[in-house]
Amino acid sequence: MKFAVAKATGLNSDQQAALVNCAEQNGQLFVGLVRLAGDDAFTRGRQLLSELSDLFWEEEGSIGEKLTKVFAEAKLKLTGVSSAEILLAALSGKVLYLISQGEGAAYLKREGKLSVLTGDGEGQLVSGFLQPGDRVLFATTSLLKFLGDNLTKSLELSLPDWEEEIGSRINSAEFEEHGLAGLVLSVEEEEVPAEMSPTSPIANFDQTPSPPGSGWRFNPGPVFKNIIPESSRGKLILAAFLLLVILAGIGWQYKKTKDGESNRLFAGFLQAAQADFESASSLQSLNPPEAKNKLNFAKDNLAKALAVKPKDAAALELQNKINLSADSILQQFKGVNFDSFLDLNLVKKDFRPTQMSLSVGKLLLLDKDSNTLVTIDLGKKQQQIQAGGGSLGQSQKASLNGSNAFVYAKDKGVVKVDTTNQKTSTVAKMDDEWGEIVDLAGFSGNVYLLDAGKGQVWKYVPTTAGFSNKQTYFTKDTKADLAGAQKMQIESSVYVLKSGGDILRFTRGASDFFSVGGLDQPIKSISSIFTSSEVENFYILDSGNSRLVVTTKTGAYKSQYQGDKFGTAADLAVDEKGKKAYLLDSGKIYTMDLK
């Protein structure tokens, strides 16, 4: 497959510039398009494109991996630029790879139809197949606005005409807008050399002319007369033989046609599988859900290829690569090692907490049976009993927020313990308007009570005299179904875990989106959840599958860890800065490393 390009660049200045460049090596094409604003914009842009092109050809790995690395380098070099668009592309064989940031875009014109190729402009790698007759336009947003309704019509021009007409118009003295640049890629069929004509003269052929009238003619009659048997039986046998020859020829031609179709199908499926696999590998850390989709596409296309040629060496090699890389691409970490961090009998004999709270490098643990509240400094591994006995009352739940520990007790209400001096004070006394308090959390100095009975989250705000009267967290229009609520976690949003495994999210008192997606298998049973303002992610302890699931704070899949302790642990806390997760299990605390 051949390709040709045409470029057009408008007026540039020291404050605003748009440039496009392309380079070809070994049948592969690299395209870079950039628009930026700021001091020395033109020089910076020209130097950037040159460096990116060199980096692309120097990098090792698949085309998708190379393009992703070059894109990351481009973003790094444009740090601090007030306004920038980046669009990078690479063509290898029939496969086009694209990655972009900003409003610049790539358009495909195929069989008279125009479609957008670029993704959301946020660094997502996309890829697909081109075919002869395709035209691809890479353009800055300013050029797209300039072309407007004439975009499709402009792509019907020949490449020299497009370059001359568009280039002259955007460089005219009357046209003063900056930031216009574009490149058109035209895909053409490979030229097949014409075979030598059978009537071509042959050099040095010496033929003595025959005398007039001495020319001879071939008369097939005697030949066939000698071949064709005279008997009817012989003629029948010859006819049968000729029929077999004809049928064999037809069969051979049919097989040749079918083999050709099979080869084309196989090549298409294998190329698609390879492209999807490379995309999945490039996206595994940038966009895990999309990486999973690409991996599934690769597996599907490879299965189709192997159905055509089950023993093909290239297909089997790709299958082996996919199998070896699948867990890494899907961010699935199996056989997690757990280290014993602390035997809680060392804190106090038979100390058996059932929950943990983490804040600013310290764990808070409450054993409601012995009515003992303990903090553990994770860095120093120091334990300190903060309160116990009558000072806590019939304690049920505890939460740590900075240096303040908050405890809910069925007889005393909410008690605050200052962990710097172990002094206790009352936040809120028992309230007849409370229903069933199932959890509490401290956040930003405030105290929140999860009331499953009244379907409410009660909020207490610190004042100069202590704490305010209770306030309702939910807006008047929010009707929250908290029946079966078990646990609450707070960062800028409030998360509630229910007994059936549902997780609710509320922001500023109103229901907000949260949906766990992108998992290879559904969650079975949730023992606990964890998030905070100190971490970027949301953690789900899926005891039913003996795994820890990591998602964004809206539920999009990021990674998962599998190990036996995830099936038995009662609670967890996560220190992302220290890359550790802490698990509470049967009177001991275990740690595991985060990737």
C-alpha positions as CSV (number, residue, x, y, z in Angstrom):
1,M,0.0,0.0,0.0
2,K,1.4,3.4,-1.0
3,F,0.8,6.8,0.5
4,A,1.4,10.4,-0.4
5,V,1.1,13.6,1.7
6,A,0.4,17.3,1.2
7,K,1.0,20.0,3.9
8,A,-0.2,23.5,4.5
9,T,0.9,25.9,7.2
10,G,-0.5,29.3,7.9
11,L,1.0,32.5,9.3
12,N,3.0,32.1,12.5
13,S,4.4,34.5,15.0
14,D,6.6,34.5,18.1
15,Q,3.5,34.3,20.3
16,Q,1.4,31.8,18.4
17,A,2.4,29.1,16.0
18,A,1.0,26.0,14.3
19,L,3.3,23.5,12.6
20,V,3.1,20.1,11.0
21,N,5.8,17.6,10.0
22,C,6.1,14.1,8.7
23,A,8.9,11.6,8.2
24,E,9.2,8.2,6.5
25,Q,11.5,5.4,7.3
26,N,11.3,1.7,6.2
27,G,7.8,2.1,4.9
28,Q,6.5,3.6,8.1
29,L,5.3,7.2,8.5
30,F,5.4,9.5,11.5
31,V,3.2,12.7,11.6
32,G,3.4,15.4,14.2
33,L,1.0,18.4,14.4
34,V,1.3,21.0,17.1
35,R,-0.2,24.4,17.9
36,L,1.0,26.4,20.8
37,A,0.8,29.9,22.3
38,G,3.4,31.7,24.4
39,D,6.8,33.3,24.1
40,D,9.0,32.1,21.2
41,A,6.2,29.8,20.1
42,F,7.4,29.3,16.5
43,T,10.9,28.3,17.5
44,R,9.7,26.1,20.3
45,G,7.2,24.3,18.0
46,R,9.7,23.7,15.2
47,Q,12.3,22.3,17.7
48,L,9.6,20.2,19.4
49,L,8.5,18.5,16.2
50,S,12.1,17.7,15.2
51,E,12.8,16.2,18.6
52,L,9.6,14.1,18.6
53,S,10.4,12.7,15.2
54,D,13.9,11.7,16.2
55,L,12.6,10.2,19.4
56,F,10.0,8.1,17.6
57,W,12.5,6.5,15.3
58,E,15.0,5.9,18.2
59,E,12.4,4.3,20.5
60,E,12.1,0.5,20.7
61,G,8.8,-1.4,21.0
62,S,5.6,-1.6,19.1
63,I,4.2,1.3,17.1
64,G,1.6,2.0,19.8
65,E,4.1,1.9,22.6
66,K,6.5,4.2,20.7
67,L,3.7,6.7,19.9
68,T,2.5,6.7,23.5
69,K,6.0,7.4,24.8
70,V,6.6,10.2,22.3
71,F,3.2,11.8,23.3
72,A,4.2,11.7,27.0
73,E,7.5,13.4,26.1
74,A,5.6,16.1,24.1
75,K,3.3,16.8,27.1
76,L,6.3,17.1,29.4
77,K,8.1,19.6,27.0
78,L,4.9,21.7,26.8
79,T,4.5,22.0,30.6
80,G,3.7,25.6,31.4
81,V,2.5,26.5,27.9
82,S,-0.8,28.4,28.3
83,S,-2.5,26.8,25.3
84,A,-1.4,23.8,23.2
85,E,-2.7,21.2,20.8
86,I,-0.8,18.0,20.1
87,L,-1.7,15.4,17.5
88,L,0.7,12.5,16.7
89,A,0.1,9.7,14.2
90,A,2.0,6.7,12.8
91,L,1.3,4.6,9.8
92,S,2.7,1.0,9.7
93,G,1.4,-1.2,6.9
94,K,-2.3,-0.7,6.8
95,V,-2.7,0.3,10.5
96,L,-2.9,4.0,11.5
97,Y,-2.3,4.9,15.1
98,L,-3.4,8.3,16.6
99,I,-3.0,10.1,19.9
100,S,-3.9,13.7,20.7
101,Q,-4.5,16.4,23.3
102,G,-6.7,19.5,22.7
103,E,-9.2,20.3,20.0
104,G,-7.0,19.4,17.0
105,A,-8.5,16.4,15.1
106,A,-8.1,13.8,12.4
107,Y,-10.8,13.2,9.8
108,L,-11.2,10.2,7.5
109,K,-12.8,10.5,4.1
110,R,-13.8,7.1,2.7
111,E,-16.2,6.5,-0.2
112,G,-17.6,10.0,0.1
113,K,-18.2,9.8,3.9
114,L,-16.4,11.8,6.5
115,S,-15.8,10.6,10.0
116,V,-13.7,11.7,13.0
117,L,-10.8,9.4,14.0
118,T,-9.4,11.1,17.1
119,G,-10.7,10.2,20.6
120,D,-11.6,12.5,23.4
121,G,-8.4,14.6,23.0
122,E,-7.2,13.5,26.4
123,G,-4.3,11.2,25.4
124,Q,-6.3,8.1,24.3
125,L,-4.5,6.0,21.8
126,V,-6.7,4.8,18.9
127,S,-5.9,2.7,15.9
128,G,-7.6,1.3,12.8
129,F,-7.1,0.0,9.2
130,L,-6.8,2.2,6.2
131,Q,-7.6,1.1,2.6
132,P,-6.8,2.3,-0.9
133,G,-8.7,5.5,-1.7
134,D,-8.8,6.8,1.9
135,R,-7.9,10.4,2.6
136,V,-6.9,11.4,6.2
137,L,-6.8,15.1,7.3
138,F,-4.8,16.1,10.4
139,A,-5.6,19.6,11.3
140,T,-5.5,22.2,14.1
141,T,-8.8,23.5,15.4
142,S,-8.2,26.8,13.6
143,L,-7.8,25.2,10.2
144,L,-10.9,23.1,10.8
145,K,-12.9,26.3,11.5
146,F,-11.4,27.9,8.4
147,L,-12.4,25.0,6.2
148,G,-15.9,24.8,7.7
149,D,-18.5,23.4,5.4
150,N,-15.8,23.1,2.6
151,L,-13.9,20.5,4.5
152,T,-15.2,17.5,2.6
153,K,-15.0,19.3,-0.7
154,S,-11.4,20.3,-0.1
155,L,-10.4,16.6,0.4
156,E,-11.6,16.0,-3.2
157,L,-8.7,18.1,-4.6
158,S,-5.6,16.4,-5.8
159,L,-2.8,16.7,-3.3
160,P,-0.8,19.3,-5.3
161,D,-4.0,21.4,-5.7
162,W,-4.9,21.0,-2.0
163,E,-1.4,22.1,-0.9
164,E,-1.4,25.1,-3.4
165,E,-5.0,26.3,-2.8
166,I,-5.2,25.9,1.0
167,G,-1.6,27.0,1.5
168,S,-2.0,30.2,-0.5
169,R,-5.3,31.1,1.1
170,I,-4.1,30.8,4.7
171,N,-0.9,32.6,3.9
172,S,-2.5,35.5,2.1
173,A,-1.8,39.0,3.4
174,E,-5.5,39.6,4.0
175,F,-5.8,36.6,6.2
176,E,-4.2,37.4,9.6
177,E,-5.4,34.6,11.8
178,H,-2.7,32.4,13.3
179,G,-2.6,28.7,14.4
180,L,-3.5,27.1,11.1
181,A,-1.7,23.9,10.0
182,G,-2.8,20.6,8.4
183,L,-1.6,17.6,6.5
184,V,-3.5,15.3,4.1
185,L,-2.5,11.7,3.8
186,S,-3.7,9.9,0.7
187,V,-3.7,6.1,0.6
188,E,-3.1,4.5,-2.8
189,E,-3.0,1.0,-4.2
190,E,0.4,-0.5,-4.9
191,E,1.4,-0.5,-8.5
192,V,1.8,-4.0,-10.0
193,P,4.4,-4.1,-12.8
194,A,2.8,-5.2,-16.1
195,E,3.8,-8.7,-17.2
196,M,5.7,-9.0,-20.5
197,S,3.4,-9.3,-23.5
198,P,3.5,-12.7,-25.2
199,T,3.7,-10.9,-28.5
200,S,6.8,-9.0,-27.5
201,P,9.6,-9.4,-30.1
202,I,12.5,-11.7,-29.1
203,A,16.0,-10.3,-29.8
204,N,18.5,-12.2,-32.0
205,F,15.8,-14.5,-33.4
206,D,17.1,-15.6,-36.8
207,Q,14.5,-17.1,-39.1
208,T,15.1,-18.0,-42.7
209,P,12.1,-17.0,-44.8
210,S,10.3,-19.7,-46.6
211,P,10.0,-19.6,-50.4
212,P,6.6,-18.3,-51.7
213,G,4.0,-21.0,-51.6
214,S,6.2,-23.3,-49.4
215,G,4.4,-22.2,-46.1
216,W,2.9,-25.0,-44.1
217,R,-0.3,-25.3,-42.1
218,F,-0.9,-27.4,-39.0
219,N,-3.7,-29.9,-39.7
220,P,-4.9,-31.5,-36.5
221,G,-7.1,-34.1,-38.2
222,P,-4.5,-36.9,-38.5
223,V,-3.2,-36.3,-35.0
224,F,-6.7,-36.6,-33.4
225,K,-7.5,-39.4,-35.7
226,N,-4.6,-41.4,-34.3
227,I,-5.5,-40.5,-30.7
228,I,-9.3,-41.1,-30.7
229,P,-10.1,-44.8,-30.4
230,E,-12.2,-46.3,-33.1
231,S,-14.2,-48.5,-30.7
232,S,-17.2,-47.2,-28.8
233,R,-15.8,-48.5,-25.5
234,G,-12.5,-46.7,-26.1
235,K,-14.3,-43.5,-26.9
236,L,-16.3,-43.8,-23.7
237,I,-13.1,-44.4,-21.7
238,L,-11.4,-41.4,-23.3
239,A,-14.5,-39.2,-22.6
240,A,-14.5,-40.3,-19.0
241,F,-10.8,-39.5,-18.7
242,L,-11.3,-36.0,-20.2
243,L,-14.2,-35.4,-17.9
244,L,-12.1,-36.3,-14.9
245,V,-9.3,-33.9,-16.1
246,I,-11.9,-31.1,-16.5
247,L,-13.4,-31.7,-13.1
248,A,-9.9,-31.9,-11.5
249,G,-9.1,-28.5,-13.1
250,I,-12.3,-27.0,-11.8
251,G,-11.6,-28.4,-8.4
252,W,-8.1,-27.1,-8.4
253,Q,-9.3,-23.6,-9.4
254,Y,-12.0,-23.6,-6.7
255,K,-9.4,-24.7,-4.1
256,K,-7.1,-21.9,-5.3
257,T,-9.9,-19.3,-5.0
258,K,-10.9,-20.6,-1.5
259,D,-7.3,-20.6,-0.3
260,G,-6.9,-17.1,-1.5
261,E,-10.0,-16.0,0.4
262,S,-8.8,-17.8,3.5
263,N,-5.4,-16.2,3.3
264,R,-7.0,-12.7,3.0
265,L,-9.3,-13.4,6.0
266,F,-6.5,-14.8,8.1
267,A,-4.2,-11.8,7.3
268,G,-7.0,-9.3,8.2
269,F,-7.8,-11.0,11.5
270,L,-4.2,-11.4,12.5
271,Q,-3.3,-7.8,11.7
272,A,-6.3,-6.6,13.7
273,A,-5.4,-8.8,16.6
274,Q,-1.8,-7.5,16.6
275,A,-3.0,-3.8,16.4
276,D,-5.5,-4.3,19.2
277,F,-2.8,-6.1,21.4
278,E,-0.3,-3.2,20.9
279,S,-3.0,-0.7,21.8
280,A,-3.9,-2.7,24.9
281,S,-0.3,-2.8,26.0
282,S,0.1,1.0,25.5
283,L,-3.1,1.8,27.4
284,Q,-2.7,-0.5,30.4
285,S,-1.7,2.3,32.8
286,L,-3.2,5.2,31.0
287,N,-6.7,3.9,30.5
288,P,-7.3,0.4,32.1
289,P,-10.9,0.1,30.9
290,E,-10.0,0.8,27.3
291,A,-7.0,-1.5,27.6
292,K,-9.3,-4.3,28.6
293,N,-11.6,-3.6,25.6
294,K,-8.6,-3.7,23.2
295,L,-7.4,-6.9,24.8
296,N,-10.8,-8.5,24.3
297,F,-10.8,-7.3,20.7
298,A,-7.4,-8.8,20.2
299,K,-8.5,-12.2,21.6
300,D,-11.6,-12.2,19.4
301,N,-9.7,-11.4,16.2
302,L,-7.0,-13.9,17.1
303,A,-9.6,-16.7,17.7
304,K,-11.0,-15.9,14.2
305,A,-7.5,-16.1,12.7
306,L,-6.8,-19.4,14.4
307,A,-10.1,-20.8,13.2
308,V,-8.8,-20.3,9.6
309,K,-5.3,-21.5,10.3
310,P,-5.1,-23.4,13.6
311,K,-1.4,-24.2,13.3
312,D,0.0,-20.9,11.9
313,A,3.3,-20.1,13.7
314,A,2.7,-16.3,13.8
315,A,-0.8,-16.6,15.2
316,L,0.3,-19.1,17.9
317,E,3.2,-16.8,18.8
318,L,0.8,-13.9,19.2
319,Q,-1.5,-16.1,21.3
320,N,1.4,-16.9,23.6
321,K,2.2,-13.2,24.0
322,I,-1.4,-12.3,24.8
323,N,-1.6,-15.1,27.4
324,L,1.6,-14.0,29.1
325,S,0.7,-10.3,29.1
326,A,-3.0,-10.5,29.9
327,D,-2.7,-10.1,33.7
328,S,-0.3,-7.2,33.3
329,I,-2.5,-5.4,30.7
330,L,-5.6,-6.0,32.9
331,Q,-3.7,-4.9,36.0
332,Q,-4.5,-8.2,37.7
333,F,-1.9,-9.2,40.3
334,K,-2.3,-12.8,41.5
335,G,-0.6,-14.6,44.4
336,V,-0.2,-11.5,46.6
337,N,2.3,-11.8,49.4
338,F,1.2,-10.7,52.9
339,D,3.6,-9.7,55.6
340,S,2.7,-9.8,59.3
341,F,2.8,-6.2,60.5
342,L,1.6,-6.5,64.1
343,D,0.1,-9.2,66.4
344,L,-2.5,-7.2,68.4
345,N,-1.9,-9.4,71.5
346,L,1.2,-7.3,71.9
347,V,-1.0,-4.2,72.4
348,K,-3.3,-5.9,74.9
349,K,-4.0,-9.6,75.6
350,D,-7.0,-10.7,73.6
351,F,-7.3,-7.3,71.9
352,R,-9.8,-8.0,69.0
353,P,-10.8,-4.9,67.0
354,T,-13.2,-5.4,64.0
355,Q,-12.5,-2.2,62.2
356,M,-9.7,0.3,61.4
357,S,-9.5,4.0,60.6
358,L,-6.5,5.7,59.0
359,S,-5.5,9.3,59.1
360,V,-2.2,11.1,58.8
361,G,0.0,8.0,59.2
362,K,-1.8,6.5,62.2
363,L,-4.3,3.7,62.5
364,L,-7.2,3.8,65.0
365,L,-8.6,0.5,66.3
366,L,-11.6,-0.1,68.6
367,D,-12.3,-3.3,70.5
368,K,-15.9,-2.8,71.6
369,D,-15.9,-6.0,73.7
370,S,-13.1,-4.7,75.9
371,N,-14.0,-1.1,75.3
372,T,-10.4,-0.2,74.3
373,L,-9.3,2.4,71.8
374,V,-5.8,2.2,70.4
375,T,-3.7,4.2,67.9
376,I,-0.7,2.8,66.0
377,D,1.9,5.0,64.4
378,L,2.6,3.2,61.1
379,G,6.1,4.8,60.6
380,K,7.4,4.1,64.1
381,K,5.2,1.0,64.7
382,Q,4.3,2.4,68.2
383,Q,1.0,1.6,69.9
384,Q,-0.8,3.7,72.5
385,I,-4.0,3.0,74.4
386,Q,-6.0,6.2,74.1
387,A,-9.1,5.4,76.1
388,G,-11.0,2.6,77.7
389,G,-13.6,1.5,80.3
390,G,-16.1,4.0,81.4
391,S,-14.7,7.0,79.5
392,L,-16.0,5.4,76.3
393,G,-19.3,3.9,77.5
394,Q,-20.8,1.1,75.3
395,S,-18.6,1.9,72.3
396,Q,-19.6,0.7,68.9
397,K,-17.7,2.6,66.1
398,A,-14.6,4.8,65.9
399,S,-13.0,7.1,63.4
400,L,-9.8,9.1,63.3
401,N,-9.5,12.5,61.7
402,G,-6.1,14.1,62.3
403,S,-5.3,14.1,66.0
404,N,-9.0,13.6,67.0
405,A,-10.6,10.2,67.5
406,F,-14.4,10.1,67.5
407,V,-16.3,7.2,69.1
408,Y,-20.0,6.4,69.0
409,A,-21.4,4.7,72.1
410,K,-24.9,3.4,72.6
411,D,-25.2,5.1,76.0
412,K,-23.0,8.2,75.7
413,G,-23.6,9.4,72.2
414,V,-20.5,10.7,70.4
415,V,-17.2,11.1,72.3
416,K,-14.1,12.9,71.1
417,V,-10.7,11.7,72.2
418,D,-7.7,14.0,71.7
419,T,-4.9,11.6,70.8
420,T,-2.2,14.1,71.8
421,N,-3.2,14.1,75.5
422,Q,-5.9,11.4,75.8
423,K,-8.5,13.9,77.0
424,T,-12.2,13.1,76.3
425,S,-15.1,15.4,75.6
426,T,-18.6,15.1,74.4
427,V,-19.5,15.9,70.8
428,A,-23.2,14.9,71.0
429,K,-25.3,13.2,73.7
430,M,-27.8,10.5,72.8
431,D,-30.6,11.9,70.7
432,D,-34.2,10.6,70.6
433,E,-34.3,11.6,66.9
434,W,-31.6,9.2,66.0
435,G,-32.7,5.9,64.5
436,E,-30.1,3.2,64.0
437,I,-26.6,4.6,64.0
438,V,-24.4,2.1,62.2
439,D,-21.2,4.1,61.6
440,L,-19.5,7.4,62.0
441,A,-16.7,9.3,60.3
442,G,-14.6,12.3,61.0
443,F,-13.8,14.6,58.1
444,S,-12.3,18.1,58.0
445,G,-13.0,18.4,61.7
446,N,-16.7,17.6,61.3
447,V,-18.4,14.5,62.6
448,Y,-20.9,12.5,60.5
449,L,-23.3,9.8,61.8
450,L,-24.7,7.2,59.4
451,D,-28.3,6.6,60.5
452,A,-29.8,3.6,58.7
453,G,-33.0,3.8,60.7
454,K,-33.9,7.4,59.7
455,G,-32.3,7.3,56.2
456,Q,-30.1,10.3,57.1
457,V,-26.5,11.3,57.7
458,W,-26.2,13.6,60.7
459,K,-23.5,16.3,60.7
460,Y,-21.9,18.0,63.6
461,V,-19.7,21.1,63.0
462,P,-17.0,22.3,65.5
463,T,-17.7,25.6,67.3
464,T,-15.8,27.7,69.8
465,A,-17.9,26.0,72.6
466,G,-17.5,22.4,71.2
467,F,-19.8,21.2,68.5
468,S,-23.0,22.4,66.9
469,N,-26.4,20.8,67.2
470,K,-27.0,18.1,64.6
471,Q,-27.6,19.1,61.0
472,T,-28.9,17.0,58.1
473,Y,-26.3,16.3,55.4
474,F,-28.8,15.5,52.7
475,T,-30.6,18.3,50.7
476,K,-34.3,18.5,51.1
477,D,-34.8,16.9,47.7
478,T,-32.6,13.9,48.4
479,K,-34.3,10.7,49.5
480,A,-31.7,8.2,50.4
481,D,-32.5,4.5,50.9
482,L,-30.1,3.6,53.7
483,A,-31.8,0.4,54.8
484,G,-29.1,-2.2,55.3
485,A,-26.3,0.4,55.4
486,Q,-23.2,-0.9,57.1
487,K,-20.2,1.3,56.5
488,M,-19.4,4.9,55.6
489,Q,-16.3,6.5,54.1
490,I,-15.8,10.2,53.4
491,E,-13.6,12.3,51.3
492,S,-15.2,15.2,49.3
493,S,-18.1,12.8,48.8
494,V,-19.9,10.4,51.2
495,Y,-19.8,6.7,50.3
496,V,-22.2,4.2,51.9
497,L,-21.8,0.4,51.7
498,K,-25.1,-1.6,52.0
499,S,-25.5,-5.2,53.1
500,G,-26.4,-6.4,49.5
501,G,-23.1,-5.0,48.2
502,D,-24.6,-1.8,46.8
503,I,-22.3,1.3,47.2
504,L,-24.0,4.7,47.3
505,R,-22.3,8.0,46.7
506,F,-23.4,11.5,47.7
507,T,-21.8,14.8,47.0
508,R,-22.8,18.1,48.7
509,G,-25.9,16.3,50.1
510,A,-27.2,15.0,46.8
511,S,-27.0,11.6,45.1
512,D,-24.0,11.3,42.8
513,F,-22.8,8.7,40.3
514,F,-20.9,5.6,41.4
515,S,-20.9,2.4,39.4
516,V,-18.3,-0.4,39.5
517,G,-17.5,-1.4,35.9
518,G,-14.8,-3.0,33.8
519,L,-14.4,-6.1,36.0
520,D,-13.5,-9.5,34.6
521,Q,-16.0,-11.1,37.0
522,P,-18.7,-9.5,39.2
523,I,-18.2,-8.8,42.9
524,K,-19.5,-11.5,45.1
525,S,-19.4,-10.2,48.7
526,I,-17.9,-7.0,50.1
527,S,-16.4,-7.1,53.5
528,S,-15.3,-3.4,53.6
529,I,-14.5,-0.3,51.5
530,F,-11.9,2.4,51.9
531,T,-11.2,5.8,50.5
532,S,-10.2,9.2,51.9
533,S,-9.0,12.6,50.9
534,E,-5.4,11.3,51.3
535,V,-5.8,8.7,48.4
536,E,-6.7,9.0,44.8
537,N,-8.6,5.7,44.5
538,F,-11.5,3.7,45.9
539,Y,-10.8,0.3,47.4
540,I,-13.3,-2.6,47.6
541,L,-12.5,-5.7,49.8
542,D,-14.3,-8.4,47.7
543,S,-14.1,-11.4,50.2
544,G,-16.3,-13.5,47.9
545,N,-13.5,-13.6,45.3
546,S,-10.6,-13.2,47.7
547,R,-9.5,-10.0,46.0
548,L,-9.0,-6.3,46.5
549,V,-10.5,-4.2,43.7
550,V,-9.2,-0.7,43.0
551,T,-11.4,1.8,41.1
552,T,-11.6,5.5,40.5
553,K,-13.8,7.4,43.0
554,T,-16.7,7.0,40.5
555,G,-16.2,3.2,40.2
556,A,-14.2,2.8,36.9
557,Y,-11.9,-0.2,37.1
558,K,-8.1,0.4,37.6
559,S,-6.6,-2.8,39.0
560,Q,-7.1,-5.8,41.3
561,Y,-5.1,-8.0,43.7
562,Q,-5.8,-11.6,44.5
563,G,-4.8,-13.5,47.7
564,D,-6.1,-15.6,50.5
565,K,-6.2,-12.8,53.1
566,F,-8.6,-10.8,51.1
567,G,-11.1,-13.6,51.7
568,T,-10.9,-13.5,55.5
569,A,-9.9,-9.9,56.4
570,A,-12.5,-7.9,58.3
571,D,-11.3,-4.4,57.3
572,L,-8.7,-2.5,55.4
573,A,-6.9,0.8,55.2
574,V,-4.6,2.1,52.4
575,D,-1.5,4.3,52.5
576,E,-1.0,5.2,48.8
577,K,2.0,7.4,49.6
578,G,3.8,4.5,51.3
579,K,2.3,2.0,48.7
580,K,0.9,-0.2,51.4
581,A,-2.5,-1.7,52.2
582,Y,-3.2,-2.8,55.8
583,L,-5.6,-5.7,56.5
584,L,-7.2,-6.6,59.8
585,D,-7.6,-10.3,60.2
586,S,-8.1,-12.5,63.4
587,G,-6.2,-10.3,65.8
588,K,-3.4,-9.4,63.5
589,I,-2.6,-6.7,61.0
590,Y,-1.0,-7.7,57.7
591,T,0.5,-5.5,55.0
592,M,0.8,-5.9,51.2
593,D,2.6,-3.9,48.6
594,L,0.6,-1.8,46.1
595,K,1.9,-1.7,42.5
